[in-house]
Amino acid sequence: MMKFLFMIFFMMPLCFKKNMFWLVQMMLFLLMFFFMNINISLMFYSNFSYIFSCDIMSFGLIMLSIWICILMIMASENLLKVNYYVEFFLFNLFFLLIMLFLTFSVVNLFMFYLFFEGSLIPTLMLIIGWGYQPERIQASMYLLFYTLFASLPLLMGIFYLFNNMSSMMIYFMKFMNFDMYLMYLVMILAFLVKMPMYFVHLWLPKAHVEAPVSGSMILAGIMLKLGGYGLLRVFIMMESIGMKLNFIWVVISLVGGFYISLKCFCQVDVKSLIAYSSVAHMSIVISGIMTMNYWGYLGSYILMIGHGLCSSGMFCLANINYERLHSRSIYINKGMMNFMPSMSLWWFLLLSSNMAAPPSLNLMGEISLINSLISWSWITMIMLMLVSFFSAGYSLYLYSYTQHGKYYMGMYSFYMGLSREYLLLILHWLPLNLLIIKIDYIMVWL
């Protein structure tokens, strides 16, 4: 694992050389290729060293991180055109990638906390430095304080854990069983805010709406997955108390997911709608993790990866429209089929994956999570039906509203989709729909 870290680290000076924008991206493709070819064991930690290790969960999420970073560079060509602090942008992106790589690969719980929080800094830089509106400062503050407020208790919990276990290895936690209410609360609260769970989700739409396209992509693609990854890791040592209390979070998440799905129909901002749909998807993931059964663990992992690719692709689409119309309003982004008929296909493909149509990973994840929740309690069926139905509803609403109708006459300049943009979208869509062929690798671990 260290070799990949060094590769990223030594790519950093490339950012500051002239005309290296696309070379940096090619080097990341190379890194992705090397990383894909490492040997990992499906059943337990492999590539184990003093600090790093990699099991299937880390492997999938690190791969997703590298992939989204490659696509962020591709989506941000506009910065290169106007030469808007490109070098610093690339440096920031590498810093973020290192933080994410370390978060997913360390075996020490304190180190995990450190990098989990550290990934916040470059994200804030992205929003404040390359965001669009003056409100981005407020959005950044929301993001910062929501995350930090929940994270300090987590740090205290980790110190308490170290005091009791005399070790911080995540791998040793399966031998522990903490049956303490406060411990349970502080260990999962930070991750629930990061996911985000309903009630603590208010930072997400703000951050998404104000972030540049690359910020939105990394937020939707990876940042929300940090919470799920953390939950999957810490529940090993809180099984007995989890059995008692987890129903609270399942209820909040499922009812919240339904409310958020309704809220999606009220949005007039395209980015805001996509951001709220992320909250609805993540609420099902939280519920699945909280059932603490095999189906729930697998489903939440698959849906996290599927949603990372799908949501990121949708933010790219919203940005493609924004670059042409200079507006994110759903009233102005109308009748796009007249202008970009081939882009309409990509809207359809990504939104159909968003509503969990086959053959996307989202479908496999949702089937698995529905299995897990209904085996946990049949009453969840009611909410799951509503959430699934309305998620199809708002996806259709977004598609029909943006693609059909009479186009806005005030558009003063316009051009078709570029080959770079089509490549960007196909690189989101292909892994999302082709990984289903190798689903056995994702479904047979633990």
N, C-alpha and C positions, 0 to 999 in steps of 0.2 A: 504493500500500500504506500510505503514511503517513496517508492520510485515515481508514482504518479504525482505525489505532493511536490516532489522536487521538479518534476517536469513543468507543473503549473507555475511553480515559484520562479524557475529560470526563464519562463516565457514573459514574465512581467516587464523586463527591460525593453522588450520589443514594442510595448505600447508607446514608448516615448520617442521612437524613431519615426521619421517621416514616411508616409505612404505605406504603412504596415497594417492598415485596417483589415484588409481581406486575408493577409498572410496569417494574422493572429487567429482568424476564424479557421483557416485551413489547419493550423497547428492544433486547434481544439478538436477538429475532426479526427486528426491523427491520434490524439489522446483518447478520444472516444473509442477508436478502433482498438487501441492497445488494451483499454480497460475492459471492453467487451470480451476479450479473449483470455482473461485470467480464469484459472480453475477455481470454481467455488463449489463447496459441498452443499447439497440441498438441506441436509439435516442439522448441521451444527456450524459453529464458527470455523472459518478457514482463514488462511493467510494470517495466522495469529502471531502477533508480536507483542512487545511490552506495552505499546500504547494502542496499536491499531488491530482491527480484525474486520472480517467481512462475512456476514451471513447473507442469505438471499434477500432479506429485507433491506440491509444496507446497500447491497449490490444494485438492486432495482432503483433505489432512491438516488444513489450517487450517479448512476447512469442518466437518470432523468435530469439531475442538476446540470451535468455537463452538456446534455442535449439542449436544454432550455437556454443555457448560456450561449451556445453556438447560434441558436435561433434569435436570441436577443440582439446579437451583433448584426445578423442579417436584417432584422426589422428596423434597426436604427441607422439606416443609410442616410437618412435626412440630416443627421448630425454631421456626417462626413461632408455632405454637399455644402452646408453653410459653415462648416468648420467650427462647430460650437463645442470647444473643449473636448475634442475627440480623444486625446491622449489620456486625459484624466478619466474620461468615461470608461475606456478600456481597462485602465488600472483599477478603477473601482469595481469593475465587473470581475476581474481576476481575484481581487481581494474577497469579494463575495463568494466566488467559487471555492476558494481555499477554505473559507469559513464553513461552507455547506459540506464540502468534502470531509472536513475534520469532524463536523457535527455527526455525520452519519457513520463515520468509521472508528471513532474512539470507543474504547471499552471502559474507560474510567468515567464514572458518573459526574464527577466534578468538572472534568474536561468537557464532557458533553454539555453541561450547564454553561460553561464559559463560552463555547463556540455557538451554542444556541442563542445566547444573548449577543454575541459578537456579530452575528449575521444581521442584526438590527441596524448596525451603524452604516454599512454600505447601502442598505435599502433606504435609509433616511437621506443619505447623500443623493441617491438617485432621484428621490421625490423632490427634495428641496432644490437640487442643482438643475435638473432637466424637466421639472414639472411645468405646467402651463399657466395656471391661474395663481393670483396672490394667496388664495386660500390654502395653497399647498403647505404653508407654514403651520396653519392650524391642523391640517390633516396629519402632518408629521408629528405634531405634539400629541395628538390623539393616539397615534400608533405607539409612540414612545412610552407614554404614561400608562396606557392600558397594559402594555407588555411588562413594564418594569414594576407596576403595582402588584401584579400577580407573581412576579418572578422572585421577589425578595423572600417571601415565605418558602418558596421552593429551595432556595439556597440554605435557609435555616434547616429545612427538612433533610437536605443532603448532609449537612454537618452532623445532625442528630444520628443519621444513619451510619456515618463514619465512626461516630462515638461508640455505637453499639456493635458494629460489624468489624471495625478496625480494617476495613478494606473498602475500596470504592468500585471494585470490578462489577460491572453489570452482570457478568457471567455467574458470579457467586450469589446473586440475589435470589436465585430460585430456592436456595436453602433457607431463606428467611421468610417469616410470615408475621407481618405487623398487623395487630388487631386494634389500632388506635384511630379514633375518629379524626383528631386534629392532623395526625400524620397523613392520613388518607386525603384529607382536604388540601393540605399544602402541597402534596406531591402531584396532584392532578390539576390544580387550579390554573397554573401557568399554561399548561398544555391546552386546557379548554378555552382559554382566552385566545391562544394562538390559532386554534382550529378554524374559525371561532365558533363557539357555541352561541345559541340564541340567548339574548340578554347581555352578552359581552361582545356582540358582533359590531357595535356601532363604528369602531375604527376602520373596519374593512371597506365599506362603500366609499367613505371619505378618501381613504388612502388610494383606492383604485381610481377614483374619478380624477384626483389631482396628479397621479403619477404619470410619467411618460410611458410610451408603449413598453419599453424594456422593464420599467418598474412594475407595471401591471402584470407582465408575463412572469416575472420572477416571484411576485407576490402570490399570484394564483397558482403558478406551477409548483413552487417549492415551499414557500413560507408557510402555507397552510398545512403542508405535509409534515413539517417539523413537529407540530402538536400531536398528530396521529402517531408518528414514530415514537415520540416520548411516552405517550400513553401505552403503546404496545410494549415498550420496554419496562415501565415501572409497575405495570399490573402483575408482573411475575411474583412480586413479594407482598401483594395485598389481596390475595385471592379470597380469604375468608371474609374480610370486611367488605370487599367488593360485592360478594354475594348478597350481603345485607343491604347495602346502600345504593348500588348502581341503578336501581329502578328510578331513582330521582332524576338522574341525568338522561335516562332513556326517555322518560315522560317529557321533560323540558325540551329535549332535542326533537322528538317527533312532533309535538304540538308546535314548537317553534319553526320547524321545517315547513309545516303546513301554512303557518302565518306568513312566513317569508315568501312562500310560493305565491300567496295571494298578493303580497306586497309587490312582487315582480310585475303584476299587471298594472300597477299604478305608476310605474317609472316612465319618465319622459326622456331620460338620458340613456343612451345605448350602453355605455360602459357601466353605469349604475345597475342596469338590469342584469348584465352578465355577472357583476360582483354579487348581487343578491342571490343569483342562481347558484353561485359557489357556496354561499352560506347554507342554502337548502340541501345541496349535495353533501356537504360536510356534516350536516346534522344527522343524516342517515349513517355516515361513517362512524360518528361518535356513538350512536345507538348500537351499532354492530360491535364496536370494540367493548362497550359496556356490558353486552350480554356474556362476554367472557367464554364463548365457546368457539370451537374450531372453525365453523363456517364464518362466524363474525370476524375472526382474525384474518382469515384469507380474503374475505370479501372486502374488508376495509383496506387492506393492502392493495388489492387490484383496483378498487375504485379510486384510491388516492393517485395511483399512477395514471389511470385512464383520465381522471378529471384534470390532472396536471397538464396533460397534452391537449385535451379538448378545450379547457378554459383558456389556456394560453393562445391557442389558435383563434378562438373567438375574439380575444382582445386584439390580436393582429388584424382581424377583419375590421373591427371597429376603428382601428387606427388607419387602415387603408382608406376607409371612407372619410375619416377626419382630416387626413392629409389633402383630400380633394375639396371637401366642402367647408372645412374649418369650423365645423359644428358637430356636436355629438347629440344634438336634439333629435328625437325620433320623428318630430314633425318636419324636419328639414331633410333627414336621411330617408327620403321616400322615392319610390319608383326607380330604384337603382338598376332594375332589370333592363330598363331602356338604355342605360349608359354602359353598364358592365355585365352583359349577359353571362359571360363565362365566370365572373366573380360570384354570380348568383348560385352557380353550382357549388362553389366552396362554402358559401353561407349554408346551403342546404345540407351538404355533407357533414359539416361540423355541428350544426344545430341538431341534425338527426342523431349524431353520436351523443350530443348533450342530453337528448331525451332517452338515451339508452336503447337505441335501435341496434339490431345485430348488423355487422359482426364486431361491434366495438367492445373494448375492454369494459366500458361502463356497464354494458348489459350483463357481462359475466359477474362483475362486482355486485351489481344490484340484485341479481338472482341469489347470489350467495348471502348477501345481507338480509334479504327478505326471508330466506330459509332460516337464518340464524334468529331473527327477531320473532318469527311466527312460532318457532320451536320453543322460544323463551316464554312467550305468552301469546295466545291467539288474538287477544284484544288489540295488539299492535297492528293487526291486519287493517283495521279501519283507517288509521292514520297513514299507513304505508300506501293504501289505495289512493287516498287523497293526494299525498305528496307525489306519487308517480304520475297520477293523472294530470295534476297541475303543472308538473315539470314539463310534460309534453305540451301542455297548454301555453305556457309562456314562451317555450321555444318556437312554437308555431306563430304566436303573436309577434315575436321579434322578427321572424322570417317574413311573414306576410306584410307587416307594416313597413319594413325597410325595402323589400324588393318590389312590391306592387304599388299601385296607386299613381296619382298624378305627381310628377316630379316638381321639385321646387324651382320656380322660374328665376330666382335670384342668383343662381350659380353662374359665376362669371368666368371661371376657367375650369377646364376639365380634361382629363386624359384617362385612357384605359388602364387596366391593370398591367403592371410590368412583369417581366419574366421572373425577376427576383422575388416578387410578391407571390407568384404562383408556386415557385420553388419552396418558399417559406411555408406556405399552407400545406403543400404536399408532404413536407417533412414533419408537419404536425399530424397529418391525417394517416399517413402510411403506418407508422409504428402503432398508432392507436387502434388500427383495424387489422394489422397483420400479426400483432403479438398474440391474438386469439388462437393462432395456429399452434403456438408453443405454450398454451395455457397450462399444460400438465406440469411444467416447471414451477409455475407460480402456485399451483393448487396442491402440490404434494409435500410441501415443507412442514416444519414443526415436528 
